[in-house]
Amino acid sequence: MNAYEEYMKQMAQPMRDELTNAGFKELTTPEEVDEFVANTKGTALVVVNSVCGCAAGLARPAARESLAYEKTPEHLATVFAGQDREATARMREHFEGLEPSSPSMALMKDGKVVHFIPREDIEDFEVEEIVDNLSNAYDKHC
């Protein structure tokens, strides 16, 4: 690992911790992604994490706050765009027909995306609006 990669890894660690401390399982390899998707029955919220400001100020806080809702997904996972490139690319393969977007959130049911929130539905929204978007999806699918 070169100095730049090491610096970026250290810089991103608190951003990773923000989700893992909330119960999200970090998937860092394509194999972990495939295993998670293949073996996860029921609902799962997958957050495509990112270093950008809208991930820090909107996506991660909304994902965490949504877990206080009465209905929630049974499983939580995250991949980190720009950091764990291969794992993120593999997860995006499971988001069939959806454009790559980071940050983004996918509610999956039995390995298939049933609700997707791309960056465009995160960037200019309030945390509460994103939580409402997730809560409505939880009501419908969880």
Contact map, one row per residue, 1 for C-alpha under 8 A:
1110110000000000000000000000000000000000000000000000000000000000000000000000000000000000000000000000000000000000000000000000000000000000000000
1111110000000000000000000000000000000000000000000000000000000000000000000000000000000000000000000000000000000000000000000000000000000000000000
1111111000000000000000000000000000000000000000000000000000000000000000000000000000000000000000000000000000000000000000000000000000000000000000
0111111100000000000000000000000000000000000000000000000000000000000000000000000000000000000000000000000000000000000000000000000000000000000000
1111111110000000000000000000000000000000000000000000000000000000000000000000000000000000000000000000000000000000000000000000000000000000000000
1111111111000000000000000000000000000000000000000000000000000000000000000000000000000000000000000000000000000000000000000000000000000000000000
0011111111100000000000000000000000000000000000000000000000000000000000000000000000000000000000000000000000000000000000000000000000000000000000
0001111111110000000000000000000000000000000000000000000000000000000000000000000000100000000000000000000000000000000000000000000000000000000000
0000111111111000000000000000000000000000000000000000000000000000000000000000000000100000000000000000000000000000000000000000000000000000000000
0000011111111000000000000000000000000000000000000000000000000000000000000000000000000000000000000000000000000000000000000000000000000000000000
0000001111111100000000000000000000000000000000000000000000000000000000000000000000000000000000000000000000000000000000000000000000000000000000
0000000111111111000000000000000000000000000000000010000000000000000000000000000000000000000000000000000000000000000000000000000000000000000000
0000000011111111100000000000000000000000000000000000000000000000000000000000000000000000000000000000000000000000000000000000000000000000000000
0000000000111111110000000000000000000000000000000000000000000000000000000000000000000000000000000000000000000000000000000000000000000000000000
0000000000011111111000000000000000000000000000000010000100000000000000000000000000000000000000000000000000000000000000000000000000000000000000
0000000000011111111100000100000000000000000000001000000000000000000000000000000100000000000000000000000000000000000000000000000000000000000000
0000000000001111111110000000000000000000000000000000000000000000000000000000000000000000000000000000000000000000000000000000000000000000000000
0000000000000111111111000000000000000000000000000000000000010000000000000000000000000000000000000000000000000000000000000000000000000000000000
0000000000000011111111110000000000000000000000000000000000010001000000000000010000000000000000000000000000000000000000000000000000000000000000
0000000000000001111111111100000000000000000000000000000000000000000000000000000000000000000000000000000000000000000000000000000000000000000000
0000000000000000111111110000000000000000000000000000000000000000000000000000000000000000000000000000000000000000000000000000000000000000000000
0000000000000000011111110000000000000000000000000000000000000001000000000000000000000000000000000000000000000000000000000000000000000000000000
0000000000000000001111111000000000000000000000000000000000000000000000000001000000000000000000000000000000000000000000000000000000000000000000
0000000000000000001111111100000000000000000000000000000000000000000000000011110000000000000000000000000000000000000000000000000000000000000000
0000000000000000000100111110000000000000000000000000000000000000000000000001110000000000000000000000000000000000000000000000000000000000000000
0000000000000001000100011111000000000000000000000000000000000000000000000000111000000000000000000000000000000000000000000000000000000000000000
0000000000000000000000001111110110000000000000000000000000000000000000000000111000000010000000000000000000000000000000000000000000000000000000
0000000000000000000000000111110110000000000000000000000000000000000000000000001100010111000000000000000000000000000000000000000000000000000000
0000000000000000000000000011111110000000000000000000000000000000000000000000000000010110000000000000000000000000000000000000000000000000000000
0000000000000000000000000011111111000000000000000000000000000000000000000000000000000111111000000000000000000000000000000000000000000000000000
0000000000000000000000000000111111100000000000000000000000000000000000000000000000000010000000000000000000000000000000000000000000000000000000
0000000000000000000000000011111111110000000000000000000000000000000000000000000000000010000000000000000000000000000000000000000000000000000000
0000000000000000000000000011111111111000000000000000000000000000000000000000000000000010011000000000000000000000000000000000000000000000000000
0000000000000000000000000000011111111100000000000000000000000000000000000000000000000000011000000000000000000000000000000000000000000000000000
0000000000000000000000000000001111111110000000000000000000000000000000000000000000000000000000000000000000000000000000000000000000000000000000
0000000000000000000000000000000111111111000000000000000000000000000000000000000000000000000000000000000000000000000000000000000000000000000000
0000000000000000000000000000000011111111000000000000000000000000000000000000000000000000000001000000000000000110000000000000000000000000000000
0000000000000000000000000000000001111111000000000000000000000000000000000000000000000000000000000000000000000010000000000000000000000000000000
0000000000000000000000000000000000111111100000000000000000000000000000000000000000000000000000000000000000000000000000000000000000000000000000
0000000000000000000000000000000000011111111100000000000000000000000000000010000000000000000000000000000000000110000000000000000000000000000000
0000000000000000000000000000000000000011111000000000000000000000000000000000000000000000000000000000000000001110000000000000000000000000000000
0000000000000000000000000000000000000001111100000000000000000000000000001110000000000000000000000000000000011100000000000000000000000000000001
0000000000000000000000000000000000000001111110000000000000000000000000001110000000000000000000000000000000111100000000000000000000000000000011
0000000000000000000000000000000000000001011111000000000000000000000000001111100000000000000000000000000000111000000000000000000000000000000000
0000000000000000000000000000000000000000001111100000000000000000000000001011100000000000000000000000000011110000000000000000000000000000000000
0000000000000000000000000000000000000000000111110000000000000000000000000001111000000000000000000000000011110000000000000000000000000000000000
0000000000000000000000000000000000000000000011111000000000000010000000000000111000000000000000000000001111000000000000000000000000000000000000
0000000000000000000000000000000000000000000001111100000000000000000000000000011110000001000000000000111110000000000000000000000000000000000000
0000000000000001000000000000000000000000000000111110001000110000000000000000011110000000000000000000011100000000000000000000000000000000000000
0000000000000000000000000000000000000000000000011111001100000000000000000000000111000000000000000000011000000000000000000000000000000000000000
0000000000010010000000000000000000000000000000001111101100000000000000000000000001000000000000000000000000000000000000000000000000000000000000
0000000000000000000000000000000000000000000000000111111100000000000000000000000000000000000000000000001000000000000000000000000000000000000000
0000000000000000000000000000000000000000000000000011111111000000000000000000000000000000000000000000000000000000000000000000000000000000000000
0000000000000000000000000000000000000000000000000001111111100000000000000000000000000000000000000000001000000000000000000110000000000000000000
0000000000000000000000000000000000000000000000001111111111110000000000000000000000000000000000000000011000000000000000000000000000000000000000
0000000000000010000000000000000000000000000000000111111111111000000000000000000000000000000000000000000000000000000000000000000000000000000000
0000000000000000000000000000000000000000000000000000111111111000000000000000000000000000000000000000000000000000000000000000001000000000000000
0000000000000000000000000000000000000000000000000000111111111100000000000000000000000000000000000000000000000000000000000110111001000000000000
0000000000000000000000000000000000000000000000001000011111111110000000000000000000000000000000000000001100000000000000000100001001000000000000
0000000000000000011000000000000000000000000000001000001111111111000000000000000000000000000000000000000000000000000000000000000000000000000000
0000000000000000000000000000000000000000000000000000000111111111100000000000000000000000000000000000000000000000000000000000001000000000000000
0000000000000000000000000000000000000000000000000000000001111111110000000000000000000000000000000000000000000000000000000000001101100000000000
0000000000000000000000000000000000000000000000100000000000111111111000000000000000000000000000000000000000000000000000000000000000100100000000
0000000000000000001001000000000000000000000000000000000000011111111100000000000000000000000000000000000000000000000000000000000000000000000000
0000000000000000000000000000000000000000000000000000000000001111111110000000000000000000000000000000000000000000000000000000000000100000000000
0000000000000000000000000000000000000000000000000000000000000111111110010000000000000000000000000000000000000000000000000000000000110110000000
0000000000000000000000000000000000000000000000000000000000000011111110010000000000000000000000000000000000000000000000000000000000000000000000
0000000000000000000000000000000000000000000000000000000000000001111111010000000000000000000000000000000000000000000000000000000000000000000000
0000000000000000000000000000000000000000000000000000000000000000111111110000000000000000000000000000000000000000000000000000000000000010000000
0000000000000000000000000000000000000000000000000000000000000000000111110000000000000000000000000000000000000000000000000000000000000000000000
0000000000000000000000000000000000000000000000000000000000000000000011111000000000000000000000000000000000000000000000000000000000000010011001
0000000000000000000000000000000000000000000000000000000000000000011111111100000000000000000000000000000000000000000000000000000000000010010001
0000000000000000000000000000000000000000011110000000000000000000000000111111000000000000000000000000000000100000000000000000000000000000010001
0000000000000000000000000000000000000000011100000000000000000000000000011111000000000000000000000000000000000000000000000000000000000000000001
0000000000000000000000010000000000000001011110000000000000000000000000001111100000000000000000000000000000000000000000000000000000000000000000
0000000000000000000000111000000000000000000111000000000000000000000000001111110000000000000000000000000000000000000000000000000000000000000000
0000000000000000000000011110000000000000000111100000000000000000000000000011111000000000000000000000000000000000000000000000000000000000000000
0000000000000000001000011110000000000000000001111000000000000000000000000001111100000000000000000000000000000000000000000000000000000000000000
0000000000000000000000000111000000000000000001111000000000000000000000000000111110010011001000000000000000000000000000000000000000000000000000
0000000000000001000000000001000000000000000000011100000000000000000000000000011111111011000000000000000000000000000000000000000000000000000000
0000000000000000000000000000000000000000000000011100000000000000000000000000001111111001000000000000011000000000000000000000000000000000000000
0000000000000000000000000000000000000000000000000110000000000000000000000000000111111000000000000000000000000000000000000000000000000000000000
0000000110000000000000000000000000000000000000000000000000000000000000000000000111111000000000000000000000000000000000000000000000000000000000
0000000000000000000000000001100000000000000000000000000000000000000000000000001111111111000000000000000000000000000000000000000000000000000000
0000000000000000000000000000000000000000000000000000000000000000000000000000000111111111100000000000000000000000000000000000000000000000000000
0000000000000000000000000001110000000000000000000000000000000000000000000000000000011111110000000000000000000000000000000000000000000000000000
0000000000000000000000000011111110000000000000000000000000000000000000000000001100011111111000000000000000000000000000000000000000000000000000
0000000000000000000000000001010000000000000000010000000000000000000000000000001110011111111100000000000000000000000000000000000000000000000000
0000000000000000000000000000010000000000000000000000000000000000000000000000000000001111111110000000000000000000000000000000000000000000000000
0000000000000000000000000000010011000000000000000000000000000000000000000000000000000111111111000000000000000000000000000000000000000000000000
0000000000000000000000000000010011000000000000000000000000000000000000000000001000000011111111100000000000000000000000000000000000000000000000
0000000000000000000000000000000000000000000000000000000000000000000000000000000000000001111111110101000000000000000000000000000000000000000000
0000000000000000000000000000000000000000000000000000000000000000000000000000000000000000111111110000000000000000000000000000000000000000000000
0000000000000000000000000000000000001000000000000000000000000000000000000000000000000000011111110000000000000011100000000000000000000000000000
0000000000000000000000000000000000000000000000000000000000000000000000000000000000000000001111111100000001000001100000000000000000000000000000
0000000000000000000000000000000000000000000000000000000000000000000000000000000000000000000111111100000000000000100000000000000000000000000000
0000000000000000000000000000000000000000000000000000000000000000000000000000000000000000000000111110000000000000000000000000000000000000000000
0000000000000000000000000000000000000000000000000000000000000000000000000000000000000000000100111111000000000000000000000000000000000000000000
0000000000000000000000000000000000000000000000000000000000000000000000000000000000000000000000001111100000000000000000000000000000000000000000
0000000000000000000000000000000000000000000000000000000000000000000000000000000000000000000100000111110000000000000000000000000000000000000000
0000000000000000000000000000000000000000000000010000000000000000000000000000000000000000000000000011111100000000000001100000000000000000000000
0000000000000000000000000000000000000000000000011100001000000000000000000000000010000000000000000001111100000000000001100000000000000000000000
0000000000000000000000000000000000000000000000111101011000100000000000000000000010000000000000000000111110000000000001100100000000000000000000
0000000000000000000000000000000000000000000000111000000000100000000000000000000000000000000000000000111111000000000111100100000000000000000000
0000000000000000000000000000000000000000000011110000000000000000000000000000000000000000000000000000001111100000000111000000000000000000000000
0000000000000000000000000000000000000000000011100000000000000000000000000000000000000000000000100000000111110000111110000000000000000000000000
0000000000000000000000000000000000000000001111000000000000000000000000001000000000000000000000000000000011111000111100000000000000000000100000
0000000000000000000000000000000000000000011111000000000000000000000000000000000000000000000000000000000001111111111000000000000000000000000000
0000000000000000000000000000000000000000111100000000000000000000000000000000000000000000000000000000000000111111110000000000000000000000000010
0000000000000000000000000000000000001001111000000000000000000000000000000000000000000000000000000000000000011111000000000000000000000000000000
0000000000000000000000000000000000001101100000000000000000000000000000000000000000000000000001000000000000011111100000000000000000000000000000
0000000000000000000000000000000000000000000000000000000000000000000000000000000000000000000001100000000000011111110000000000000000000000000000
0000000000000000000000000000000000000000000000000000000000000000000000000000000000000000000001110000000001111011111100000000000000000000000000
0000000000000000000000000000000000000000000000000000000000000000000000000000000000000000000000000000000001111001111100000000000000000000000010
0000000000000000000000000000000000000000000000000000000000000000000000000000000000000000000000000000000001110000111110000000000000000000100000
0000000000000000000000000000000000000000000000000000000000000000000000000000000000000000000000000000000111100000111111000000000000000000000000
0000000000000000000000000000000000000000000000000000000000000000000000000000000000000000000000000000000111000000001111111100000000000000000000
0000000000000000000000000000000000000000000000000000000000000000000000000000000000000000000000000000111110000000000111111100000000000000000000
0000000000000000000000000000000000000000000000000000000000000000000000000000000000000000000000000000111100000000000011111110000000000000000000
0000000000000000000000000000000000000000000000000000000000000000000000000000000000000000000000000000000000000000000011111111000000000000000000
0000000000000000000000000000000000000000000000000000000000000000000000000000000000000000000000000000000000000000000011111111100001000000000000
0000000000000000000000000000000000000000000000000000010001100000000000000000000000000000000000000000001100000000000011111111110001000000000000
0000000000000000000000000000000000000000000000000000010001000000000000000000000000000000000000000000000000000000000000111111100000000000000000
0000000000000000000000000000000000000000000000000000000000000000000000000000000000000000000000000000000000000000000000011111110000000000000000
0000000000000000000000000000000000000000000000000000000001000000000000000000000000000000000000000000000000000000000000001111111011000000000000
0000000000000000000000000000000000000000000000000000000001000000000000000000000000000000000000000000000000000000000000000101111111000000000000
0000000000000000000000000000000000000000000000000000000011101100000000000000000000000000000000000000000000000000000000000000111111100000000000
0000000000000000000000000000000000000000000000000000000000000100000000000000000000000000000000000000000000000000000000000000011111110000000000
0000000000000000000000000000000000000000000000000000000000000000000000000000000000000000000000000000000000000000000000000000111111111000000000
0000000000000000000000000000000000000000000000000000000001100100000000000000000000000000000000000000000000000000000000001100111111111100000000
0000000000000000000000000000000000000000000000000000000000000110110000000000000000000000000000000000000000000000000000000000001111111110000000
0000000000000000000000000000000000000000000000000000000000000000010000000000000000000000000000000000000000000000000000000000000111111111000000
0000000000000000000000000000000000000000000000000000000000000000000000000000000000000000000000000000000000000000000000000000000011111111100000
0000000000000000000000000000000000000000000000000000000000000010010000000000000000000000000000000000000000000000000000000000000001111111110000
0000000000000000000000000000000000000000000000000000000000000000010010110000000000000000000000000000000000000000000000000000000000111111111000
0000000000000000000000000000000000000000000000000000000000000000000000000000000000000000000000000000000000000000000000000000000000011111111100
0000000000000000000000000000000000000000000000000000000000000000000000000000000000000000000000000000000000100000001000000000000000001111111111
0000000000000000000000000000000000000000000000000000000000000000000000111000000000000000000000000000000000000000000000000000000000000111111111
0000000000000000000000000000000000000000000000000000000000000000000000100000000000000000000000000000000000000000000000000000000000000011111111
0000000000000000000000000000000000000000000000000000000000000000000000000000000000000000000000000000000000000000000000000000000000000001111111
0000000000000000000000000000000000000000001000000000000000000000000000000000000000000000000000000000000000001000010000000000000000000000111111
0000000000000000000000000000000000000000011000000000000000000000000000111100000000000000000000000000000000000000000000000000000000000000111111
